[in-house]
Amino acid sequence: MTNQTPVQGKGTFALPSPLYDVLKDTTQIYLPAFGVLYFGLGQIWPLYEPDKVVATITLFVAFLGTCLKISTSSYNKSYKSVDGSLKVNADAGGAIPQKLSVDLTSEELADREKITLSVEPQVTEGTSMDPRNIKRASQN
């Protein structure tokens, strides 16, 4: 089961996407399964020091998991993790006009099952989107 990254041609994780997918599967599925198998067989057959082998595998899993988390966090904080934006601007009448901007071609959009948008409030002083009004409302 591969984790396909949703962004094609717009950038990558800190790790290249194919490498990330392989490392994620290896870290979450294959290494833990191999460790359990080796330990279980080590209880039945005279395999080489099962407790040390499993401890070593666990250390690799922890190291790779940390690297993957750092890579995912840096990607999620970047503009590369979104396919467009929804700009929301509250006018004085209380209506909320929106502007949708998708940064994909129609061909890229047709190949997707999902897209990810960021919400970008456009603040106008004195409106309901004004941070001062939001803060006051949340304190009540």
N, C-alpha and C positions, 0 to 999 in steps of 0.2 A: 504494500500500500504506500504509494508515494504521495508526498505533500507537494502539490504543484503550486508554485507561487502565483498569485493573481496578476502580477505585473509582467508584461512582455514588452521588451524594447524600451522601458522607461527607467531602467536601473535595476539593481539587484540588492540582495541582502549584503551585509558586510562579507559574507561568503558567497561565492557564485551559486546560483540557484540549483544546478544539478548536484554539486557537492553538498549543499545544505540538505537536500532531499535524502541523499544516501546516508549522510551522518545522522540525520534525525531518525530514520528507520533503524539504522545500526544501533543507535543509543537507546531507543525506546523499545525495540523488539528483539533484535538478533543477539546482542550481547547479554541482556538479562536471561533470555531463553537458553543460551549456551551455558551460562553460569549455573542455572538450575539443573540442566541436563548433566553437566560435568559433576556437580556436587552429588546428585542422585546416583549416578553411575559409580562415583567414587566410594559410595557407601556399600555398593554391591561388589565391585571389582577393585583390585589393587591398582588404582590409578595414581599418578604422581600428585601427592599432597593437595587434595581437593580444596581444603580450607584456604591455602595460600593462593591457589589459582583463582578461586571465586573472589577472594579479597582483592586480587589484582584487577579482575574484570570490573568489580564494583568501583575501584578507583578510576578506571578508564571511563566508566559510565558517568561518574560525577564530573570528571574533567570535561568530557564532550558535552554533557548537558549544560554546564556553565557557559561554554563557548557558544552553544546554540542559543541560549537565552540572551547573551550579550548581542549576538548577531540579530536576533529577532527584535530586540528592544531598539537597536539603532535603526533598523528598517522601519519599525512602527512610528518612530519619532520623525522620520524624514517625509518629505513630500511624495516620495515614491510609493508609499503605502496606500495612496488614494488615487481614484480614477477621475476625480472632479470635485466640484464644490457646490454647495447650496448656500447662496448668499441671502440672508434674511435681513430685511430692513423695515422696522416699524415706523409708520408715519404718525402724525399727530392725531389722526382719527382712530387709531387703534388697529387698523387693518395691517396685515403683515404681508407685503408683497415679497415675492421670492424670485431669485434668478438662479437657474440651474445651468451649470457649466460642466460639461463632460469632456475630458481630455483624451478621448479615444476616437479613432476613425470608425466609420460605420461598419467596416469589415471586422475590426477588433471587437466592437460592441456586439456584433452578431455571434461571435464565437464564445461569448461569456454567458454564464448562468447567473452571475452576480456582479455588481459593481460596488465600490466603496466610495462614499462621498464624505467630505468634511463639511461641517456647518460653520459658516463664517458670519457672525452677526455684524451687521453694518449699523453702528450706533449713531443715532441722531439725538442731540441733547434735548431733554425734556420729554422724550417718548418713553413708552413702556420698556424699550430695550436699553435705555440709559442705565448704566450700572448703578447709579445712585438710587434709581427707582427700584431696581431689582433687590438691592441690599435692604432698602426700607421695607419692602414687601416681605422679605424672608425673616425680618426681625419681628414682625407682627404675629 
